[in-house]
Amino acid sequence: MYDDLNRLLSFCSVRHALLAEEIMQRLGIPGALVPTPRKLDIHCGQCMLFQAEKQEQILALLQEKNIRWSKLFLRNVSVDTYELYIQNDD
C-alpha cells in the first residue's frame, strides 16, 4: 500500500499532522496520513507519507504555516525499512 510514497514525516502532535493533511489535500499534493509504524520510536501516533519529489514543497509549506514536524525518514517499501534523514530541532 502506498508504494509510490517514499518519505515519512513525523509530527510533534496529532493536531499538527491533521493540519498538514488538510493543507496537502487542499493543494492537491498526493500523500497519506498513517499511524506511526511500530518500529519507529516517535511520540505522535500519526505520520505523513508522500513522494520524494514533493519534499521541498511540503517542508516549505509546513514552515510557512507554522506546522511543527519532528523527523523525516527515507522509506524503502521493498524491504519495509525507514532511515532517519532529517531531524527537526526547531
N, CA, C and O atoms as a GROMACS GRO file, in nm:
protein
  360
    1MET      N    1   0.083  -0.118   0.000
    1MET     CA    2   0.000   0.000   0.000
    1MET      C    3   0.088   0.125   0.000
    1MET      O    4   0.189   0.130   0.070
    2TYR      N    5   0.050   0.223  -0.077
    2TYR     CA    6   0.124   0.349  -0.088
    2TYR      C    7   0.269   0.327  -0.133
    2TYR      O    8   0.360   0.393  -0.083
    3ASP      N    9   0.289   0.237  -0.226
    3ASP     CA   10   0.424   0.203  -0.271
    3ASP      C   11   0.500   0.320  -0.333
    3ASP      O   12   0.623   0.321  -0.331
    4ASP      N   13   0.429   0.418  -0.388
    4ASP     CA   14   0.497   0.531  -0.452
    4ASP      C   15   0.530   0.643  -0.353
    4ASP      O   16   0.590   0.744  -0.391
    5LEU      N   17   0.492   0.626  -0.227
    5LEU     CA   18   0.518   0.729  -0.126
    5LEU      C   19   0.641   0.688  -0.045
    5LEU      O   20   0.632   0.602   0.044
    6ASN      N   21   0.755   0.750  -0.076
    6ASN     CA   22   0.882   0.704  -0.021
    6ASN      C   23   0.945   0.797   0.083
    6ASN      O   24   1.065   0.788   0.112
    7ARG      N   25   0.865   0.886   0.139
    7ARG     CA   26   0.909   0.969   0.251
    7ARG      C   27   0.805   0.956   0.363
    7ARG      O   28   0.685   0.944   0.337
    8LEU      N   29   0.852   0.957   0.487
    8LEU     CA   30   0.764   0.951   0.602
    8LEU      C   31   0.803   1.065   0.695
    8LEU      O   32   0.919   1.077   0.735
    9LEU      N   33   0.706   1.148   0.728
    9LEU     CA   34   0.730   1.265   0.812
    9LEU      C   35   0.652   1.249   0.941
    9LEU      O   36   0.531   1.227   0.940
   10SER      N   37   0.723   1.259   1.053
   10SER     CA   38   0.656   1.252   1.183
   10SER      C   39   0.632   1.394   1.235
   10SER      O   40   0.701   1.488   1.196
   11PHE      N   41   0.534   1.406   1.321
   11PHE     CA   42   0.493   1.537   1.371
   11PHE      C   43   0.509   1.546   1.522
   11PHE      O   44   0.524   1.446   1.590
   12CYS      N   45   0.504   1.669   1.572
   12CYS     CA   46   0.516   1.694   1.714
   12CYS      C   47   0.385   1.667   1.788
   12CYS      O   48   0.384   1.650   1.910
   13SER      N   49   0.274   1.664   1.714
   13SER     CA   50   0.144   1.635   1.774
   13SER      C   51   0.048   1.588   1.665
   13SER      O   52   0.069   1.612   1.546
   14VAL      N   53  -0.057   1.523   1.707
   14VAL     CA   54  -0.160   1.478   1.612
   14VAL      C   55  -0.225   1.601   1.547
   14VAL      O   56  -0.258   1.597   1.428
   15ARG      N   57  -0.243   1.707   1.623
   15ARG     CA   58  -0.302   1.829   1.568
   15ARG      C   59  -0.222   1.881   1.449
   15ARG      O   60  -0.279   1.920   1.348
   16HIS      N   61  -0.090   1.881   1.462
   16HIS     CA   62  -0.005   1.928   1.351
   16HIS      C   63  -0.013   1.833   1.232
   16HIS      O   64  -0.010   1.877   1.117
   17ALA      N   65  -0.024   1.705   1.258
   17ALA     CA   66  -0.038   1.607   1.149
   17ALA      C   67  -0.168   1.631   1.073
   17ALA      O   68  -0.170   1.626   0.950
   18LEU      N   69  -0.276   1.656   1.144
   18LEU     CA   70  -0.405   1.680   1.081
   18LEU      C   71  -0.405   1.810   1.001
   18LEU      O   72  -0.464   1.817   0.893
   19LEU      N   73  -0.340   1.913   1.053
   19LEU     CA   74  -0.328   2.038   0.979
   19LEU      C   75  -0.248   2.019   0.850
   19LEU      O   76  -0.285   2.073   0.746
   20ALA      N   77  -0.140   1.942   0.857
   20ALA     CA   78  -0.060   1.914   0.738
   20ALA      C   79  -0.142   1.840   0.634
   20ALA      O   80  -0.136   1.871   0.515
   21GLU      N   81  -0.218   1.741   0.678
   21GLU     CA   82  -0.302   1.665   0.585
   21GLU      C   83  -0.403   1.756   0.518
   21GLU      O   84  -0.425   1.746   0.397
   22GLU      N   85  -0.465   1.844   0.593
   22GLU     CA   86  -0.564   1.936   0.539
   22GLU      C   87  -0.504   2.025   0.430
   22GLU      O   88  -0.563   2.044   0.324
   23ILE      N   89  -0.387   2.080   0.458
   23ILE     CA   90  -0.320   2.168   0.361
   23ILE      C   91  -0.284   2.091   0.235
   23ILE      O   92  -0.307   2.139   0.124
   24MET      N   93  -0.229   1.972   0.252
   24MET     CA   94  -0.189   1.892   0.135
   24MET      C   95  -0.311   1.857   0.050
   24MET      O   96  -0.304   1.864  -0.073
   25GLN      N   97  -0.421   1.820   0.112
   25GLN     CA   98  -0.542   1.787   0.038
   25GLN      C   99  -0.594   1.908  -0.037
   25GLN      O  100  -0.633   1.899  -0.154
   26ARG      N  101  -0.595   2.022   0.031
   26ARG     CA  102  -0.645   2.145  -0.031
   26ARG      C  103  -0.564   2.182  -0.155
   26ARG      O  104  -0.618   2.232  -0.253
   27LEU      N  105  -0.432   2.157  -0.150
   27LEU     CA  106  -0.344   2.191  -0.262
   27LEU      C  107  -0.328   2.077  -0.364
   27LEU      O  108  -0.259   2.093  -0.465
   28GLY      N  109  -0.391   1.964  -0.338
   28GLY     CA  110  -0.383   1.851  -0.431
   28GLY      C  111  -0.249   1.779  -0.431
   28GLY      O  112  -0.212   1.718  -0.531
   29ILE      N  113  -0.176   1.786  -0.320
   29ILE     CA  114  -0.046   1.719  -0.310
   29ILE      C  115  -0.072   1.576  -0.263
   29ILE      O  116  -0.132   1.555  -0.158
   30PRO      N  117  -0.027   1.476  -0.341
   30PRO     CA  118  -0.050   1.337  -0.301
   30PRO      C  119   0.022   1.301  -0.172
   30PRO      O  120   0.138   1.336  -0.152
   31GLY      N  121  -0.048   1.231  -0.086
   31GLY     CA  122   0.009   1.187   0.040
   31GLY      C  123  -0.096   1.114   0.121
   31GLY      O  124  -0.212   1.106   0.080
   32ALA      N  125  -0.056   1.063   0.235
   32ALA     CA  126  -0.149   0.989   0.320
   32ALA      C  127  -0.108   1.002   0.466
   32ALA      O  128   0.010   0.990   0.500
   33LEU      N  129  -0.205   1.028   0.550
   33LEU     CA  130  -0.182   1.029   0.694
   33LEU      C  131  -0.199   0.885   0.742
   33LEU      O  132  -0.303   0.823   0.718
   34VAL      N  133  -0.097   0.833   0.810
   34VAL     CA  134  -0.099   0.693   0.853
   34VAL      C  135  -0.054   0.683   0.999
   34VAL      O  136   0.014   0.772   1.050
   35PRO      N  137  -0.092   0.573   1.065
   35PRO     CA  138  -0.040   0.551   1.201
   35PRO      C  139   0.112   0.536   1.196
   35PRO      O  140   0.168   0.484   1.099
   36THR      N  141   0.177   0.580   1.301
   36THR     CA  142   0.323   0.566   1.310
   36THR      C  143   0.361   0.418   1.311
   36THR      O  144   0.308   0.342   1.392
   37PRO      N  145   0.451   0.376   1.222
   37PRO     CA  146   0.497   0.237   1.225
   37PRO      C  147   0.554   0.199   1.362
   37PRO      O  148   0.626   0.279   1.423
   38ARG      N  149   0.525   0.082   1.408
   38ARG     CA  150   0.569   0.038   1.541
   38ARG      C  151   0.720   0.037   1.557
   38ARG      O  152   0.772   0.057   1.667
   39LYS      N  153   0.790   0.014   1.449
   39LYS     CA  154   0.938   0.004   1.458
   39LYS      C  155   1.005   0.141   1.480
   39LYS      O  156   1.124   0.147   1.507
   40LEU      N  157   0.928   0.250   1.467
   40LEU     CA  158   0.984   0.382   1.489
   40LEU      C  159   0.944   0.432   1.626
   40LEU      O  160   0.829   0.418   1.668
   41ASP      N  161   1.039   0.489   1.696
   41ASP     CA  162   1.015   0.542   1.830
   41ASP      C  163   0.980   0.690   1.818
   41ASP      O  164   1.066   0.777   1.830
   42ILE      N  165   0.852   0.715   1.795
   42ILE     CA  166   0.804   0.851   1.777
   42ILE      C  167   0.683   0.870   1.868
   42ILE      O  168   0.597   0.782   1.876
   43HIS      N  169   0.676   0.983   1.935
   43HIS     CA  170   0.569   1.005   2.032
   43HIS      C  171   0.433   1.029   1.968
   43HIS      O  172   0.333   0.979   2.020
   44CYS      N  173   0.426   1.102   1.861
   44CYS     CA  174   0.298   1.128   1.796
   44CYS      C  175   0.253   1.003   1.722
   44CYS      O  176   0.335   0.936   1.660
   45GLY      N  177   0.127   0.973   1.726
   45GLY     CA  178   0.076   0.849   1.666
   45GLY      C  179   0.047   0.858   1.518
   45GLY      O  180   0.003   0.760   1.458
   46GLN      N  181   0.069   0.975   1.455
   46GLN     CA  182   0.038   0.992   1.314
   46GLN      C  183   0.160   1.041   1.237
   46GLN      O  184   0.239   1.122   1.287
   47CYS      N  185   0.174   0.991   1.116
   47CYS     CA  186   0.281   1.032   1.025
   47CYS      C  187   0.222   1.059   0.888
   47CYS      O  188   0.111   1.014   0.857
   48MET      N  189   0.295   1.130   0.807
   48MET     CA  190   0.252   1.161   0.671
   48MET      C  191   0.346   1.092   0.573
   48MET      O  192   0.468   1.104   0.583
   49LEU      N  193   0.288   1.020   0.479
   49LEU     CA  194   0.364   0.961   0.368
   49LEU      C  195   0.349   1.052   0.247
   49LEU      O  196   0.241   1.105   0.222
   50PHE      N  197   0.457   1.070   0.172
   50PHE     CA  198   0.449   1.150   0.050
   50PHE      C  199   0.563   1.112  -0.043
   50PHE      O  200   0.653   1.036  -0.007
   51GLN      N  201   0.559   1.168  -0.164
   51GLN     CA  202   0.661   1.139  -0.265
   51GLN      C  203   0.783   1.228  -0.245
   51GLN      O  204   0.771   1.345  -0.208
   52ALA      N  205   0.899   1.172  -0.270
   52ALA     CA  206   1.025   1.246  -0.253
   52ALA      C  207   1.027   1.374  -0.337
   52ALA      O  208   1.084   1.475  -0.295
   53GLU      N  209   0.964   1.371  -0.454
   53GLU     CA  210   0.964   1.488  -0.543
   53GLU      C  211   0.894   1.608  -0.480
   53GLU      O  212   0.918   1.722  -0.521
   54LYS      N  213   0.808   1.584  -0.384
   54LYS     CA  214   0.732   1.691  -0.319
   54LYS      C  215   0.794   1.737  -0.187
   54LYS      O  216   0.739   1.824  -0.119
   55GLN      N  217   0.908   1.681  -0.151
   55GLN     CA  218   0.968   1.708  -0.020
   55GLN      C  219   0.993   1.856   0.004
   55GLN      O  220   0.949   1.909   0.107
   56GLU      N  221   1.060   1.924  -0.085
   56GLU     CA  222   1.092   2.066  -0.064
   56GLU      C  223   0.965   2.150  -0.054
   56GLU      O  224   0.956   2.238   0.031
   57GLN      N  225   0.868   2.122  -0.140
   57GLN     CA  226   0.742   2.195  -0.138
   57GLN      C  227   0.668   2.175  -0.006
   57GLN      O  228   0.618   2.271   0.053
   58ILE      N  229   0.663   2.052   0.040
   58ILE     CA  230   0.591   2.022   0.164
   58ILE      C  231   0.661   2.084   0.284
   58ILE      O  232   0.595   2.146   0.368
   59LEU      N  233   0.791   2.071   0.295
   59LEU     CA  234   0.863   2.129   0.408
   59LEU      C  235   0.850   2.282   0.410
   59LEU      O  236   0.840   2.342   0.517
   60ALA      N  237   0.850   2.344   0.292
   60ALA     CA  238   0.833   2.489   0.285
   60ALA      C  239   0.692   2.529   0.329
   60ALA      O  240   0.675   2.628   0.401
   61LEU      N  241   0.592   2.454   0.288
   61LEU     CA  242   0.453   2.481   0.329
   61LEU      C  243   0.437   2.468   0.480
   61LEU      O  244   0.373   2.552   0.544
   62LEU      N  245   0.494   2.363   0.536
   62LEU     CA  246   0.483   2.342   0.680
   62LEU      C  247   0.548   2.457   0.757
   62LEU      O  248   0.495   2.503   0.858
   63GLN      N  249   0.662   2.501   0.709
   63GLN     CA  250   0.730   2.613   0.775
   63GLN      C  251   0.646   2.740   0.764
   63GLN      O  252   0.629   2.814   0.861
   64GLU      N  253   0.593   2.765   0.645
   64GLU     CA  254   0.510   2.883   0.622
   64GLU      C  255   0.387   2.885   0.712
   64GLU      O  256   0.346   2.991   0.759
   65LYS      N  257   0.327   2.769   0.735
   65LYS     CA  258   0.204   2.758   0.815
   65LYS      C  259   0.231   2.729   0.963
   65LYS      O  260   0.138   2.708   1.040
   66ASN      N  261   0.358   2.728   1.001
   66ASN     CA  262   0.398   2.702   1.141
   66ASN      C  263   0.349   2.566   1.191
   66ASN      O  264   0.305   2.554   1.306
   67ILE      N  265   0.357   2.467   1.105
   67ILE     CA  266   0.322   2.330   1.143
   67ILE      C  267   0.451   2.259   1.181
   67ILE      O  268   0.542   2.246   1.099
   68ARG      N  269   0.457   2.213   1.306
   68ARG     CA  270   0.580   2.153   1.358
   68ARG      C  271   0.587   2.005   1.324
   68ARG      O  272   0.492   1.930   1.346
   69TRP      N  273   0.701   1.966   1.271
   69TRP     CA  274   0.728   1.824   1.244
   69TRP      C  275   0.855   1.788   1.317
   69TRP      O  276   0.934   1.876   1.354
   70SER      N  277   0.877   1.658   1.338
   70SER     CA  278   0.995   1.619   1.416
   70SER      C  279   1.102   1.546   1.336
   70SER      O  280   1.220   1.579   1.346
   71LYS      N  281   1.062   1.447   1.256
   71LYS     CA  282   1.162   1.368   1.184
   71LYS      C  283   1.114   1.334   1.043
   71LYS      O  284   0.995   1.313   1.019
   72LEU      N  285   1.210   1.331   0.951
   72LEU     CA  286   1.183   1.290   0.813
   72LEU      C  287   1.262   1.163   0.787
   72LEU      O  288   1.383   1.158   0.810
   73PHE      N  289   1.194   1.062   0.738
   73PHE     CA  290   1.256   0.933   0.709
   73PHE      C  291   1.251   0.901   0.561
   73PHE      O  292   1.154   0.936   0.492
   74LEU      N  293   1.355   0.835   0.512
   74LEU     CA  294   1.353   0.774   0.380
   74LEU      C  295   1.285   0.640   0.398
   74LEU      O  296   1.321   0.562   0.486
   75ARG      N  297   1.188   0.612   0.315
   75ARG     CA  298   1.110   0.488   0.326
   75ARG      C  299   1.145   0.395   0.211
   75ARG      O  300   1.134   0.433   0.095
   76ASN      N  301   1.188   0.274   0.244
   76ASN     CA  302   1.216   0.172   0.143
   76ASN      C  303   1.105   0.068   0.152
   76ASN      O  304   1.106  -0.017   0.241
   77VAL      N  305   1.012   0.077   0.060
   77VAL     CA  306   0.893  -0.008   0.063
   77VAL      C  307   0.928  -0.154   0.041
   77VAL      O  308   0.869  -0.242   0.104
   78SER      N  309   1.023  -0.182  -0.046
   78SER     CA  310   1.054  -0.320  -0.082
   78SER      C  311   1.107  -0.403   0.034
   78SER      O  312   1.085  -0.524   0.039
   79VAL      N  313   1.177  -0.340   0.129
   79VAL     CA  314   1.229  -0.414   0.244
   79VAL      C  315   1.169  -0.365   0.376
   79VAL      O  316   1.213  -0.405   0.484
   80ASP      N  317   1.069  -0.277   0.366
   80ASP     CA  318   0.996  -0.226   0.482
   80ASP      C  319   1.090  -0.167   0.588
   80ASP      O  320   1.089  -0.208   0.704
   81THR      N  321   1.170  -0.070   0.545
   81THR     CA  322   1.262  -0.003   0.639
   81THR      C  323   1.245   0.149   0.629
   81THR      O  324   1.195   0.203   0.530
   82TYR      N  325   1.290   0.216   0.735
   82TYR     CA  326   1.287   0.361   0.743
   82TYR      C  327   1.423   0.407   0.792
   82TYR      O  328   1.475   0.356   0.892
   83GLU      N  329   1.481   0.503   0.720
   83GLU     CA  330   1.612   0.557   0.758
   83GLU      C  331   1.595   0.704   0.793
   83GLU      O  332   1.545   0.782   0.712
   84LEU      N  333   1.637   0.743   0.914
   84LEU     CA  334   1.628   0.882   0.954
   84LEU      C  335   1.709   0.967   0.857
   84LEU      O  336   1.827   0.940   0.833
   85TYR      N  337   1.646   1.069   0.801
   85TYR     CA  338   1.709   1.155   0.702
   85TYR      C  339   1.735   1.294   0.760
   85TYR      O  340   1.844   1.350   0.746
   86ILE      N  341   1.632   1.351   0.826
   86ILE     CA  342   1.646   1.483   0.887
   86ILE      C  343   1.572   1.482   1.021
   86ILE      O  344   1.461   1.429   1.032
   87GLN      N  345   1.636   1.540   1.120
   87GLN     CA  346   1.568   1.560   1.249
   87GLN      C  347   1.552   1.710   1.267
   87GLN      O  348   1.649   1.786   1.261
   88ASN      N  349   1.430   1.752   1.289
   88ASN     CA  350   1.399   1.893   1.305
   88ASN      C  351   1.403   1.929   1.453
   88ASN      O  352   1.324   1.878   1.532
   89ASP      N  353   1.494   2.015   1.490
   89ASP     CA  354   1.511   2.052   1.631
   89ASP      C  355   1.448   2.187   1.664
   89ASP      O  356   1.474   2.242   1.771
   90ASP      N  357   1.367   2.240   1.574
   90ASP     CA  358   1.301   2.369   1.600
   90ASP      C  359   1.202   2.361   1.711
   90ASP      O  360   1.138   2.461   1.745
   0.00000   0.00000   0.00000
